[in-house]
Amino acid sequence: MPAVISAEPCEVAVLAVPGALRPYVLGFSGFRSGSGLPVAHLVLPLASTTVIVDFGSVSGVVSGARDAATTRGDTRWGHGVSVGLTPLGVRALLGVPMPELGGTAVALADLVGPGATELPGMLGAAQGWAERFDLLTEVVTAALRKRREWRDRREWRDRREPAWPDAAVMTAWRRLQVGGRQPIGGLAEELGVSRRQLERGFRQHVGMSPATVARIGRFQRAVARLGSGAAPSDAAADSGFADHPHLARETRSMAGLTPTGLAAYLKTPVMVSQSSKTGSGARA
């Protein structure tokens, strides 16, 4: 989200993730500021990790999950693509557990090697969003294949590597972000684990407690409603908050803004670009 209120429209394109990549990737999106030049962004709370490749950058940046908004670090970009990663995707594609990236911004090349420096130029030179998304899909698919081949080698099997996220953690992580009022203990029981096991799994593989992930999910639902033009009271009711004052406390705590102030930032006009594989638009 741009850190300055602007009436200048930004261009956005999105791609529905191919089925084989869904355990690892939340979504692909393309963005361009009104001028095409880098713009300072307020990075909102998010319970996932995002790879952002600005076409003018050296290699791109990896923005870790966080429970409070920030403008610190590398938060300037203007024309590029972003890839949202699940905890499993972070482990498989970036080679580190998701908690190691929490609250930070790290150069992509520092995690995956110098080959990442080729991405900005390759993607920037592509003819339109459809071609860029095709390239991104190929890059991610190839990286996953390489990781699987490496794990099958004996020298990898003999290593004592950290455990990967299990099905209970991944299912709970997804469900806690989409809403519902099911207690954490009830969700754990439904998934066949104890609450303590689930919380330990979240600390190990997400870097946040289940309650924090649920809180961020509720905040993000309110962001979506405010961005669509809903009044704060309606956004609160639709997103799982007790009332407008509850929403106001959370937006101040998590973003440093009132609901009205947050809505002002979210009103930056969006011009949606669609390719043959694009499902819908999303805000940059």
C-alpha positions in Angstrom: 0.0 0.0 0.0 1.5 3.4 -0.9 2.6 5.4 2.1 1.3 8.6 0.7 -2.2 9.4 -0.3 -2.4 9.7 -4.1 -5.1 10.4 -6.7 -2.8 8.9 -9.4 -4.0 5.4 -10.4 -1.8 2.4 -10.0 -2.0 -0.5 -12.4 -2.5 -4.0 -11.0 -2.6 -7.5 -12.6 -3.2 -10.8 -10.8 -2.9 -14.5 -11.7 -4.9 -17.3 -10.2 -2.2 -19.8 -8.9 -1.9 -23.0 -10.9 -3.1 -26.0 -8.9 0.3 -27.7 -8.5 1.8 -24.5 -6.9 -1.0 -23.8 -4.4 0.6 -25.5 -1.4 3.5 -23.1 -1.9 2.2 -19.9 -3.5 -0.7 -17.7 -2.4 -0.8 -15.6 -5.5 1.1 -13.7 -8.3 0.5 -10.1 -8.9 1.9 -7.3 -11.1 2.0 -3.6 -10.2 2.9 -0.3 -11.7 2.7 3.1 -9.9 1.0 5.9 -11.7 4.4 7.3 -12.8 6.2 3.9 -13.0 8.8 5.2 -10.5 9.4 3.7 -7.1 7.0 4.8 -4.4 7.4 4.5 -0.6 5.0 1.9 0.8 3.5 1.3 4.1 3.8 -2.5 4.5 0.7 -3.7 6.4 0.5 -6.6 8.8 0.6 -9.9 7.0 0.8 -13.5 8.2 2.6 -14.6 5.0 5.9 -13.9 3.3 6.0 -11.8 0.1 8.7 -11.7 -2.6 8.7 -8.3 -4.4 10.7 -7.9 -7.6 10.9 -4.3 -8.9 12.1 -4.3 -12.4 14.7 -1.6 -11.5 16.0 -3.5 -8.5 19.1 -5.6 -8.2 17.4 -8.9 -7.3 14.1 -8.1 -5.5 13.3 -8.2 -1.8 11.7 -10.7 0.6 9.3 -9.1 3.1 8.6 -11.3 6.1 5.4 -11.8 8.0 4.7 -9.1 10.6 2.0 -8.0 13.1 2.5 -4.3 12.7 2.8 -2.0 9.8 6.2 -0.5 8.8 7.9 1.8 6.3 11.4 0.7 7.4 13.8 -1.2 5.1 13.5 -1.6 1.4 9.9 -0.6 0.9 10.2 1.5 -2.3 9.0 -0.1 -5.6 7.1 1.1 -8.6 6.9 -1.4 -11.4 7.3 -5.1 -10.9 5.7 -8.3 -9.6 5.1 -9.9 -6.2 4.7 -13.5 -5.1 2.9 -14.4 -1.9 4.4 -17.5 -0.2 2.9 -20.0 2.3 5.1 -21.3 5.2 5.7 -24.4 3.1 6.6 -22.2 0.1 9.1 -20.2 2.1 10.8 -23.4 3.2 10.8 -25.0 -0.2 11.7 -21.9 -2.4 13.9 -19.8 -0.1 15.5 -22.6 1.9 14.8 -21.2 5.4 12.0 -21.5 7.9 9.5 -18.7 7.7 10.2 -17.4 11.3 13.7 -16.5 10.2 12.3 -13.8 8.0 9.6 -12.4 10.4 9.4 -8.6 10.5 12.4 -8.2 8.1 13.2 -7.3 4.5 16.0 -9.3 3.0 17.5 -9.2 -0.5 16.3 -12.1 -2.6 19.8 -12.8 -3.8 21.0 -13.2 -0.2 18.6 -16.1 0.2 18.7 -17.9 -3.2 22.0 -16.9 -4.7 23.2 -14.6 -7.5 20.9 -16.1 -10.0 18.1 -13.9 -8.6 19.8 -10.9 -10.1 18.6 -12.0 -13.5 14.9 -11.8 -12.5 14.3 -8.1 -12.7 15.7 -7.7 -16.2 14.1 -10.9 -17.5 10.6 -10.0 -16.2 10.9 -6.4 -17.1 11.8 -7.2 -20.7 8.7 -9.5 -21.1 5.9 -8.4 -23.3 3.1 -7.7 -20.9 1.7 -9.3 -17.7 0.7 -12.6 -19.3 4.2 -13.3 -20.4 5.6 -12.2 -17.1 3.3 -14.6 -15.2 4.3 -17.4 -17.5 7.9 -16.7 -16.7 7.2 -16.5 -13.0 5.4 -19.8 -13.1 8.3 -21.5 -14.9 10.8 -20.0 -12.5 8.9 -21.2 -9.4 8.2 -24.6 -10.9 11.8 -25.1 -11.8 13.0 -24.0 -8.3 10.6 -26.5 -6.7 11.8 -29.3 -8.9 15.5 -28.5 -8.1 14.7 -28.5 -4.4 13.0 -31.9 -4.7 15.9 -33.3 -6.6 18.4 -32.0 -4.1 16.5 -33.5 -1.2 16.5 -36.9 -2.9 20.3 -36.9 -2.9 22.1 -38.9 -0.2 24.1 -35.9 1.1 20.8 -34.0 1.7 19.1 -37.0 3.4 22.1 -37.3 5.7 21.8 -33.7 6.9 20.0 -32.8 10.0 17.7 -30.2 8.5 14.8 -28.5 10.4 11.4 -30.2 10.0 9.0 -28.9 7.4 5.5 -27.6 8.2 3.0 -30.4 8.6 -0.6 -30.7 7.4 -2.1 -29.5 10.7 -0.1 -26.3 10.7 -0.7 -25.5 7.1 -4.5 -26.2 7.3 -4.9 -24.1 10.5 -2.7 -21.3 9.1 -5.0 -21.0 6.1 -8.3 -21.3 8.0 -7.4 -18.8 10.7 -7.0 -16.1 8.1 -10.3 -16.5 6.3 -12.6 -15.9 9.4 -14.9 -17.9 11.6 -15.0 -17.8 15.4 -13.8 -21.4 16.1 -11.6 -21.5 19.2 -7.9 -22.5 18.7 -8.5 -25.5 20.9 -11.5 -26.6 18.9 -9.6 -26.2 15.6 -6.6 -28.2 17.0 -9.0 -31.0 18.1 -10.6 -31.1 14.6 -7.2 -31.4 13.1 -6.2 -34.3 15.4 -3.6 -32.5 17.5 -3.5 -30.9 20.9 -3.6 -27.1 21.2 -0.1 -27.2 22.6 1.2 -29.1 19.6 -0.5 -26.7 17.2 0.9 -23.6 19.0 4.4 -25.2 19.0 4.1 -25.9 15.3 3.1 -22.3 14.6 6.1 -21.0 16.6 8.4 -23.4 14.7 7.0 -22.9 11.1 5.2 -19.6 11.1 6.9 -17.5 13.8 3.5 -16.3 15.2 0.9 -17.8 17.5 -2.4 -19.1 16.0 -4.1 -16.2 17.8 -1.8 -13.6 16.1 -2.4 -15.1 12.7 -6.2 -15.0 13.3 -5.8 -11.3 14.4 -3.9 -10.4 11.3 -6.5 -12.2 9.1 -9.3 -10.2 10.7 -7.3 -7.0 10.1 -6.8 -7.8 6.5 -10.5 -8.5 6.0 -11.2 -5.1 7.4 -8.6 -3.6 5.0 -10.3 -5.2 2.1 -13.7 -3.8 3.1 -12.4 -0.3 3.8 -10.6 -0.5 0.4 -13.9 -1.3 -1.3 -15.4 1.9 0.2 -17.3 0.4 3.2 -17.9 2.6 6.2 -15.8 1.7 9.2 -18.8 0.4 11.2 -19.7 -1.9 8.3 -16.1 -3.0 7.9 -15.9 -3.8 11.6 -19.1 -5.9 11.5 -18.2 -7.7 8.3 -14.7 -8.6 9.4 -15.3 -10.1 12.8 -14.7 -7.1 15.1 -17.0 -6.5 18.1 -17.8 -3.0 17.0 -16.3 0.2 15.5 -14.2 1.1 18.6 -12.7 -2.4 18.5 -11.7 -1.9 14.9 -10.3 1.5 15.8 -8.1 0.1 18.6 -6.7 -2.5 16.2 -6.0 -0.2 13.3 -4.2 2.2 15.6 -2.2 -0.7 17.2 -1.4 -2.5 14.0 -1.1 0.3 11.4 -0.8 3.5 13.5 -3.9 4.9 11.8 -7.6 5.4 12.5 -10.0 3.4 10.3 -10.8 6.6 8.4 -7.1 7.4 8.0 -6.4 3.8 6.8 -9.3 4.1 4.3 -7.8 7.3 2.9 -4.7 5.4 2.0 -6.6 2.6 0.5 -8.5 4.9 -1.9 -5.6 5.2 -4.3 -7.3 4.4 -7.6 -6.6 1.0 -9.1 -6.6 0.3 -12.8 -6.9 -3.5 -13.2 -5.1 -5.2 -16.1 -6.2 -8.7 -17.0 -4.5 -11.4 -19.0 -6.0 -14.6 -20.3 -5.0 -16.3 -17.1 -6.0 -13.5 -14.7 -8.9 -14.1 -12.4 -9.5 -10.7 -10.7 -7.8 -7.5 -9.6 -6.1 -6.9 -6.2 -4.6 -3.8 -4.7 -0.8 -3.3 -5.1 
